[in-house]
């Protein structure tokens, strides 16, 4: 993940899917760990983005309920 631009949630999920599909038994332990570490970072980014969307939805729902 050498990119500096922030990925969308969908792009993050796609990147995570690619990582999962590239890790295999023939990969060296060092390479597998690097991919695993990259995947964990992507998972955190996805969770953070989902948390933001959830907060926004809560605000929208609360606003619409109180009208």
PyMOL commands that set and color helices and strands:
alter all, ss='L'
color gray80, all
select helices_A, chain A and resi 9-22+29-65
alter helices_A, ss='H'
color red, helices_A
deselect
rebuild
show_as cartoon
